[in-house]
Amino acid sequence: MSRKEAHLQDSDRRRQDWELARKGIQLILNNKYEDALKIFENREDSIPLSAGYLFTIFMNAAMSFDDAVLTLSLNTLKDLETRCSQNLGWLRTFKNKVFGNYNDVSPYELLEQQITLADTQVCHAVLYMMTEDSTAGLVKGAWALRKAWGLYHSAYKELATQYKKIYGFSANLPETPSMWRLSESANNTPNSTPATTPVSPGEPPHLQFAEPSNSGIRKRLYQFFSPVSTPQICPEEVKRLMCAVSFGYGLFHLCVSLLPTSALRFVHILGFASDRKVGIEALMFSRSGPDMRAPLASLALLWYHTVVNPSFIHFNSDDLSTSVEEAEAIINESNHEFSESSIFLFFKARLYRLKKKIDEAVSTYTKAVKYSGIRELAVLCLHEVGWCYLMQLEFQKALKSFNQLKKNESIKHLYSYLAALCHGCMDDMNMVAVMSQNIKLIEMEKQCELDPKISRRSGLLMPPKSPFYYRLLTYEMLYLWDSLPSQEDIIIIVQDCEDQGDPLKHSKNVDPIVGLRPLILGVCLGCLGRREEAINLLSSIRGQREKLVVDKGTRRGYRHIAAFAMYETAMLLMKEGNSREAKELLDTILHQYSSYDFENRLNFKIHSALKEIAAAS
């Protein structure tokens, strides 16, 4: 077989592999899990198929938080990382240059491995930040992103150069941050194609990666240690690889941009930065390509627009409207291919929830459960159904969902607590006592991973109190999980807090946590546009909390009340145009409050708000 024939055969095999990988991802997303696994089961010799399997397991882990799935995901990541690293790195390059490249790995395959290796590092980072609710998890995530940065930087630079040679220098590529700008010298090599005369995609030229224009020893070292040398890549492969690297490149920028200030300082020390806008543009570019990562890029964008961004734009309703519009456009464009995909239905339901169309959200979640072939996704949808009913203050219906969810061993701690709250809201104190005892047994026997925040709150369930007492704890859960209801139901909550909190009418009512009622009432008043009342009410909470004479453990455990009250006050001040005072409050939270419930979640919001203030000033 001639070298040309061997090259064509390898090219056909590679095309079959990535087309199969794309098909496997499509099957996964269209609820045909077993059919997809049959495609991926013969993946040992194929990096694209192995990467497709990794993305499948990773999505499962990201949705479920199940220990077994997380372990499988981490093991799969390590195996693929080892395989992709074999032909990369300076030591391997040195051996190949001195002793010859006996593996005969093509430049295309090296690029595929480099991009996949970078993807594994981003997946590592996401899992670290999801599973380790501490600074250590954030540091591990930042270090994994640092390794991914170098790989993406190299692959993106090389591919962008080749892409512009083929399709013209005016090609619509994602914007490159200043620290990643392509050097002009790379675009002006003697054999480069002029920007005004792009090569036709139907006529693949013989291409070479651009090398640094520097003469002397630096150029020779680059040529010697570069793992990719004199490749011949057709436009189809360049386009696919460009879309492939743009997925990880975009996800990288998006993940780093979401890190809190403390982690970003460490990230800057490591020598790289991020740009959320660039990340979104790169994901939009990736989702339009032929690579298997295209539908995953759509999911990443939907996750950002429907889950992440709404938590960060509490103070800017225009940004929320933009996110809703972007998510709606992506769902509509994907409808022909994924109309019955349970995961796309999940995001469609999230979109309804953001628009406060709770009945449509419940209906869509129920449809997603019906089509879902993945248990974890069905559990996630059932969780959302329960929260939707809770947002409507339909405690009986919410209880039905939570009773189903608490049968799941790994998550029954949280849902037993929520079920107890629903019983309390309906004045069923006997069941509150039963559920409280069950929670104590779960904690004593350590039947599942215990959440300290829930353990603290479960101690408030007994002895039995008034239904309003349990409604306040329910309102707290809705608020902390960014699930406050529509304006009509917020009015009901305001009336409930104002009426039941009046000592002249209900002298026996006791707040479960000092400052909780004014926090909930202040937040709801702010949502209704009654800002002056809200600011006065929220500002009084810090003083109430400081006057407490309680043991240090209890005081530390509920310090979140004052921290969130100050944050909400700052958000209202920003809307009033008082950014200076808002910034002072946000800085106070960061420097004077620590080790309180939902600290990382609030720090993310504070970080986003401070960036908004800095951008406006």
C-alpha positions in Angstrom: 0.0 0.0 0.0 1.4 3.4 -1.0 1.8 6.2 1.5 -1.0 8.2 -0.2 -3.4 5.2 0.0 -2.5 4.7 3.7 -3.2 8.4 4.3 -6.6 8.2 2.6 -7.4 5.0 4.6 -6.5 6.7 7.9 -8.6 9.7 6.9 -11.6 7.5 6.2 -11.2 5.7 9.5 -11.0 9.0 11.4 -14.1 10.3 9.6 -16.0 7.2 10.5 -14.9 7.5 14.2 -16.0 11.1 14.7 -19.2 10.5 12.7 -19.9 7.5 15.0 -19.1 9.6 18.0 -21.5 12.4 16.9 -24.2 9.7 16.3 -23.5 8.3 19.8 -23.9 11.7 21.4 -27.2 12.2 19.5 -28.5 8.9 20.6 -27.6 9.7 24.3 -29.4 13.0 24.1 -32.4 11.4 22.4 -32.8 9.0 25.3 -31.3 6.0 23.5 -28.7 5.3 26.1 -28.2 1.6 25.4 -27.9 2.1 21.7 -25.2 4.7 22.3 -23.2 2.5 24.6 -23.1 -0.2 21.9 -21.4 2.4 19.7 -18.9 3.4 22.4 -18.2 -0.2 23.6 -15.5 -0.7 20.9 -13.7 2.5 21.8 -10.3 1.2 22.8 -8.5 2.3 19.6 -10.4 5.5 19.0 -9.9 8.8 20.7 -13.1 10.3 19.4 -15.2 7.4 20.6 -13.4 7.4 23.9 -14.1 11.1 24.2 -17.8 10.5 23.4 -18.0 7.9 26.1 -16.3 10.3 28.6 -18.8 13.1 27.8 -21.6 10.6 28.3 -20.4 9.6 31.8 -19.5 13.1 32.7 -23.0 14.4 32.0 -24.4 11.6 34.1 -22.1 12.6 37.0 -22.8 16.3 36.6 -26.6 15.7 36.8 -26.7 13.0 39.5 -23.9 13.8 42.1 -24.1 10.0 42.7 -20.9 8.7 44.3 -20.6 5.6 42.0 -21.2 7.7 38.9 -18.7 10.4 40.1 -16.1 7.6 40.7 -16.7 6.1 37.3 -16.4 9.6 35.7 -13.1 10.3 37.4 -11.6 6.9 36.5 -12.7 7.4 32.9 -11.1 10.8 32.9 -7.8 9.4 34.2 -7.7 6.6 31.7 -8.3 8.9 28.7 -5.9 11.5 30.1 -3.2 8.8 30.2 -3.9 7.7 26.6 -3.8 11.2 25.2 -0.6 12.1 27.1 1.4 9.3 25.5 2.2 11.1 22.3 2.3 14.6 23.8 4.9 16.4 25.9 8.6 17.3 25.3 10.0 13.9 26.4 7.9 12.0 23.9 8.8 14.6 21.2 12.5 14.2 22.1 12.4 10.4 21.7 10.5 10.7 18.4 13.0 13.1 17.0 16.1 11.1 18.1 14.9 7.5 17.7 12.2 8.0 15.1 8.4 8.1 15.4 7.5 4.4 15.6 3.9 5.1 16.5 3.4 6.9 13.2 0.7 9.1 14.8 -0.6 11.7 12.3 -0.6 15.4 13.1 -4.4 15.2 12.9 -4.5 12.6 15.6 -2.0 14.5 17.8 -4.3 17.6 17.6 -7.3 15.4 18.4 -5.5 14.0 21.4 -4.3 17.5 22.5 -7.9 18.8 22.4 -9.3 15.8 24.2 -6.6 16.0 26.9 -7.5 19.6 27.5 -11.2 18.6 27.6 -10.4 16.1 30.4 -8.8 18.8 32.4 -11.8 21.1 32.1 -14.1 18.1 33.1 -11.8 17.5 36.1 -12.1 21.2 37.1 -15.9 21.2 36.9 -16.1 18.0 39.0 -13.7 19.5 41.6 -15.8 22.7 41.9 -19.0 20.7 42.0 -18.1 18.1 44.6 -15.7 20.0 47.0 -17.6 22.9 48.6 -14.4 24.5 49.9 -11.4 26.6 48.8 -9.4 23.4 48.3 -11.9 22.3 45.6 -11.6 25.7 43.9 -7.8 25.5 44.0 -7.8 22.0 42.5 -10.2 23.2 39.8 -8.1 26.2 39.0 -5.0 24.1 38.7 -6.7 21.7 36.3 -7.9 24.7 34.2 -4.3 26.0 34.2 -3.2 22.7 32.5 -6.0 23.0 30.1 -5.1 26.6 29.2 -1.7 25.6 27.7 -3.2 22.9 25.6 -6.1 25.0 24.3 -3.8 27.9 23.7 -1.5 25.9 21.4 -4.3 24.0 19.6 -6.6 27.0 19.2 -3.7 29.2 17.8 -2.6 26.6 15.3 -6.1 25.8 14.1 -7.2 29.4 13.9 -4.2 30.1 11.7 -5.1 27.3 9.3 -8.8 28.0 9.4 -8.2 31.6 8.3 -5.9 30.5 5.6 -8.6 28.2 4.2 -11.7 30.3 4.7 -10.1 33.8 4.7 -8.9 36.1 7.4 -12.3 37.6 7.7 -13.7 34.2 8.9 -16.2 34.5 11.7 -14.1 33.0 14.5 -14.7 33.7 18.2 -12.9 36.8 19.4 -9.5 36.0 20.9 -8.5 37.7 24.1 -5.4 40.0 23.9 -3.2 37.5 25.7 -4.1 34.9 23.1 -3.8 37.0 19.9 -2.4 35.3 16.9 0.9 36.8 15.9 0.8 38.7 12.6 4.0 37.0 11.6 2.2 33.7 11.6 -0.3 35.0 9.1 2.4 36.5 6.8 4.6 33.4 6.1 5.8 33.1 2.5 3.5 30.2 1.7 0.4 31.5 3.3 -2.7 32.0 1.2 -3.8 35.7 0.8 -6.7 36.7 2.9 -8.5 38.0 -0.1 -8.4 34.7 -2.0 -9.6 31.9 0.4 -9.0 28.4 -0.7 -12.1 26.5 -1.8 -13.2 24.0 0.8 -13.6 21.5 -2.0 -10.0 21.7 -2.9 -7.9 20.7 0.2 -4.4 22.2 0.0 -1.3 20.8 1.6 -0.9 22.9 4.8 1.8 23.4 7.3 1.4 24.8 10.8 2.8 28.3 11.2 6.0 28.5 13.2 7.4 31.4 15.1 9.1 33.9 12.9 11.9 34.3 15.4 15.2 33.3 13.9 18.0 31.6 15.7 17.9 29.1 18.6 14.3 29.8 19.6 13.1 28.7 16.2 15.3 25.6 16.1 14.0 24.6 19.6 10.4 25.1 18.5 11.0 23.0 15.4 12.7 20.3 17.4 10.3 20.0 20.3 7.0 20.8 18.5 4.9 17.6 18.6 3.0 18.5 15.4 5.2 19.0 12.3 4.4 19.6 8.7 0.8 18.3 8.8 -1.3 18.0 5.7 -4.9 18.6 6.8 -7.9 19.1 4.6 -10.4 21.9 5.2 -13.0 19.5 6.5 -10.8 18.4 9.3 -9.6 21.9 10.1 -13.2 23.1 10.4 -14.2 20.2 12.6 -11.2 20.5 14.8 -11.8 24.3 15.1 -15.3 23.6 16.3 -13.9 20.9 18.6 -11.3 23.1 20.3 -13.9 26.0 20.5 -16.1 23.9 22.7 -13.4 23.4 25.4 -12.0 26.9 24.8 -15.5 28.4 25.4 -16.3 26.2 28.4 -12.9 27.0 29.8 -13.5 30.8 29.6 -17.0 30.3 31.0 -15.9 28.2 34.0 -13.0 30.5 34.9 -15.2 33.6 34.7 -17.5 32.1 37.3 -14.8 31.7 39.9 -15.0 33.9 43.0 -12.5 36.6 43.6 -10.4 34.6 46.0 -9.9 31.9 43.3 -9.4 34.4 40.6 -6.4 35.9 42.4 -4.9 32.4 42.4 -5.8 32.0 38.7 -4.0 35.3 37.8 -0.9 34.1 39.7 -1.0 31.0 37.5 -0.8 33.3 34.5 -4.1 33.3 32.7 -7.4 35.1 32.7 -10.9 34.6 31.3 -13.6 36.4 29.3 -17.2 35.3 29.7 -18.2 37.0 26.4 -15.5 35.1 24.5 -16.5 31.9 26.1 -20.1 32.3 25.0 -19.0 33.3 21.4 -16.8 30.2 21.2 -19.6 27.9 22.3 -21.9 29.5 19.8 -19.3 28.8 17.1 -18.8 25.2 18.2 -22.5 24.4 18.2 -22.7 25.2 14.5 -20.0 22.6 13.5 -20.0 18.9 12.6 -18.1 17.7 15.6 -19.7 15.6 18.4 -19.2 18.5 20.7 -21.7 20.7 18.9 -24.8 19.5 20.7 -22.8 19.6 24.0 -22.0 23.2 23.3 -25.7 23.9 23.0 -26.3 22.2 26.4 -23.5 24.2 28.0 -25.1 27.4 26.7 -28.5 26.3 28.0 -27.0 25.5 31.4 -25.4 28.9 31.5 -28.5 30.9 30.4 -31.1 28.9 32.5 -29.2 27.8 35.6 -26.0 29.9 36.2 -26.7 33.3 34.8 -30.1 33.8 36.6 -28.3 33.5 39.9 -25.8 36.2 39.0 -28.1 38.8 37.5 -30.4 39.4 40.5 -29.9 43.1 40.1 -30.4 43.4 36.4 -33.7 42.3 34.9 -32.6 43.2 31.3 -29.8 40.7 31.5 -32.3 38.0 32.6 -34.5 38.8 29.6 -31.5 38.5 27.3 -30.6 35.1 28.8 -34.2 33.9 28.4 -34.2 35.0 24.7 -30.9 33.3 24.0 -32.0 30.1 25.6 -35.3 30.2 23.8 -33.5 30.6 20.4 -31.2 27.7 21.1 -34.0 25.4 22.1 -36.0 26.4 18.9 -33.0 25.8 16.7 -32.4 22.4 18.3 -36.0 21.3 18.2 -35.9 19.5 14.9 -33.1 17.2 16.2 -33.9 16.9 19.9 -37.6 17.6 20.2 -38.1 14.5 22.5 -34.7 14.7 24.2 -35.3 14.6 27.9 -32.3 16.8 28.7 -33.4 19.5 26.2 -36.9 19.2 27.7 -35.3 19.8 31.1 -33.8 23.0 29.9 -37.1 24.0 28.2 -38.8 23.5 31.5 -36.2 25.6 33.2 -36.9 28.3 30.7 -40.6 28.2 31.6 -39.7 28.4 35.2 -37.6 31.5 34.6 -40.6 33.0 32.8 -42.7 32.1 35.9 -44.9 29.8 33.7 -45.0 27.2 36.4 -47.8 25.0 35.0 -46.0 24.7 31.7 -42.7 24.0 33.5 -44.3 21.1 35.5 -45.9 19.7 32.3 -42.5 19.8 30.5 -40.6 18.3 33.4 -43.2 15.5 33.5 -42.7 14.9 29.8 -38.9 14.8 30.3 -39.4 12.1 33.0 -41.5 10.1 30.7 -38.9 10.1 27.9 -35.8 9.9 30.1 -33.7 6.8 29.9 -31.3 8.1 32.6 -32.4 7.6 36.2 -30.4 10.6 37.4 -32.1 13.0 34.9 -35.6 11.6 36.0 -34.7 12.3 39.6 -33.5 15.8 38.7 -36.8 16.5 36.9 -38.8 15.1 39.8 -36.8 17.5 42.1 -37.7 20.4 39.8 -41.4 19.4 39.9 -41.3 19.4 43.7 -39.7 22.9 43.7 -42.3 24.2 41.2 -45.1 23.1 43.4 -43.3 24.7 46.4 -43.0 27.9 44.4 -46.8 27.8 43.9 -47.2 27.2 47.7 -48.9 23.9 46.8 -47.6 22.0 49.8 -49.6 18.8 49.3 -48.4 18.4 45.7 -44.8 19.2 46.6 -45.0 16.7 49.4 -45.9 14.0 46.9 -42.7 14.7 44.9 -40.5 14.9 48.0 -41.9 11.6 49.3 -40.8 9.9 46.1 -37.4 11.5 46.2 -36.6 10.6 49.8 -36.7 6.9 48.8 -33.4 7.6 47.0 -30.7 6.6 49.6 -28.1 9.2 48.5 -30.4 12.2 48.8 -33.1 11.3 51.4 -31.6 13.6 54.0 -32.6 16.8 52.2 -36.0 15.5 51.0 -37.0 14.2 54.4 -36.4 17.7 55.7 -38.5 19.2 52.9 -41.2 16.7 53.4 -41.3 17.6 57.1 -41.7 21.3 56.2 -44.6 20.5 53.9 -46.3 18.6 56.7 -45.7 21.5 59.1 -47.1 24.0 56.6 -50.3 21.9 56.4 -50.5 21.8 60.2 -49.9 18.0 60.4 -47.7 18.1 63.5 -47.9 14.3 64.1 -46.1 13.7 60.8 -43.6 16.5 61.6 -42.7 14.6 64.7 -42.4 11.3 62.7 -40.2 12.9 60.0 -38.0 14.6 62.6 -37.4 11.2 64.2 -36.6 9.7 60.8 -34.1 12.5 60.1 -32.4 11.8 63.4 -32.1 8.1 62.5 -30.6 9.0 59.1 -28.0 11.2 60.8 -27.2 8.7 63.5 -26.7 5.8 61.1 -25.1 8.0 58.4 -27.2 6.3 55.8 -26.2 8.9 53.2 -23.9 11.9 52.8 -25.2 14.4 55.4 -25.5 18.1 54.7 -24.6 20.1 57.7 -26.9 22.9 56.6 -29.9 20.5 56.7 -28.7 18.9 60.0 -28.8 22.3 61.6 -32.2 23.1 60.3 -33.7 19.7 61.2 -33.1 20.6 64.8 -35.6 23.4 64.4 -38.5 21.1 63.5 -39.3 20.1 67.1 -41.1 20.8 69.4 -44.1 21.5 67.1 -44.8 25.1 66.4 -47.4 27.0 64.3 -47.8 26.4 60.5 -46.4 29.9 59.9 -43.2 28.8 61.6 -42.7 26.0 59.1 -43.8 28.3 56.2 -41.0 30.7 57.1 -38.5 27.8 56.9 -40.0 26.9 53.5 -39.7 30.5 52.3 -36.0 30.4 53.4 -35.4 27.3 51.2 -37.1 28.9 48.3 -35.0 32.1 48.7 -31.7 30.3 49.2 -32.3 28.1 46.1 -33.2 31.2 43.9 -36.7 29.9 43.6 -38.9 32.7 44.7 -42.3 32.5 43.0 -44.3 34.7 40.7 -45.4 38.2 41.7 -48.9 36.9 42.7 -47.4 34.4 45.1 -44.8 36.9 46.4 -47.8 39.1 47.4 -49.2 36.1 49.4 -45.8 35.7 51.1 -45.7 39.4 52.0 -49.2 39.3 53.4 -48.3 36.2 55.4 -45.2 37.7 56.9 -46.8 41.0 57.7 -49.9 39.4 59.2 -48.4 36.5 61.1 -45.4 38.6 62.3 -47.7 41.2 64.0 -47.2 40.6 67.8 -50.6 42.1 68.5 -52.4 39.5 66.4 -50.1 36.5 66.9 -48.1 36.9 70.1 -47.2 33.2 70.2 -45.5 33.2 66.8 -41.8 32.7 67.1 -39.4 33.0 64.2 -37.3 29.9 63.8 -34.1 32.0 63.2 -33.7 35.6 64.4 -33.9 37.9 61.4 -35.4 35.3 59.0 -38.9 36.9 58.8 -37.6 40.4 58.0 -35.1 38.9 55.5 -37.9 37.1 53.6 -40.2 40.1 53.8 -37.5 42.6 52.7 -36.5 40.5 49.7 -40.2 40.1 48.6 -40.9 43.8 49.1 -37.8 44.5 46.9 -39.3 42.2 44.2 -42.5 44.2 44.3 -40.7 47.5 43.8 -41.2 48.8 47.4 -37.4 49.5 47.7 -37.4 52.0 50.5 -39.4 49.7 52.8 -37.2 46.8 51.8 -33.9 48.6 52.5 -35.1 49.8 55.9 -36.2 46.3 56.9 -33.1 44.6 55.6 -30.7 47.1 57.2 -32.2 46.4 60.6 -31.3 42.7 60.5 -27.5 43.0 61.1 -28.2 44.8 64.3 -30.7 42.2 65.4 -28.2 39.4 64.8 -25.3 41.2 66.6 -27.4 41.6 69.8 -27.9 37.8 70.0 -26.7 36.1 73.2 -26.4 32.5 72.1 -23.6 29.9 71.9 -21.0 30.6 69.3 -21.8 27.4 67.3 -25.4 28.4 66.7 -24.5 32.0 66.0 -22.0 31.0 63.4 -24.4 28.5 61.8 -27.0 31.2 61.1 -24.7 34.1 60.2 -26.0 33.7 56.6 -29.1 35.7 57.6 -27.1 38.9 58.1 -24.8 38.2 55.1 -27.7 37.7 52.7 -29.6 40.7 54.2 -26.5 42.9 53.5 -26.2 41.5 49.9 -29.9 42.2 49.2 -29.5 45.7 50.6 -26.6 46.2 48.2 -28.6 45.0 45.2 -31.4 47.4 46.0 -28.8 50.3 46.4 -27.4 49.4 43.0 -30.8 49.7 41.5 -31.2 53.1 43.3 -27.8 54.2 41.7 -25.9 54.1 45.0 -23.0 51.9 43.8 -20.5 53.2 46.3 -22.5 52.2 49.4 -23.4 48.9 47.7 -19.7 48.1 47.1 -18.9 48.9 50.8 -21.6 46.4 51.9 -20.3 43.7 49.5 -16.7 44.2 50.7 -17.9 44.0 54.3 -19.5 40.6 53.7 -16.3 39.3 52.0 -14.0 40.5 54.7 -16.0 40.1 57.9 -18.2 37.1 57.3 -17.1 33.5 56.8 -18.0 29.9 57.5 -21.7 30.5 57.2 -24.4 28.5 55.2 -24.3 28.9 51.4 -21.1 31.0 51.7 -19.7 29.9 48.3 -23.0 30.6 46.6 -23.2 34.1 48.0 -19.6 34.8 47.2 -20.3 33.9 43.5 -23.1 36.5 43.5 -20.9 39.1 45.2 -18.1 38.5 42.8 -20.5 39.0 39.9 -22.0 42.2 41.4 -18.5 43.7 42.1 -17.6 43.1 38.4 -20.8 44.9 37.4 -19.9 47.9 39.6 -16.4 48.0 38.3 -17.6 47.9 34.7 -20.0 50.7 35.3 -17.5 53.0 37.1 
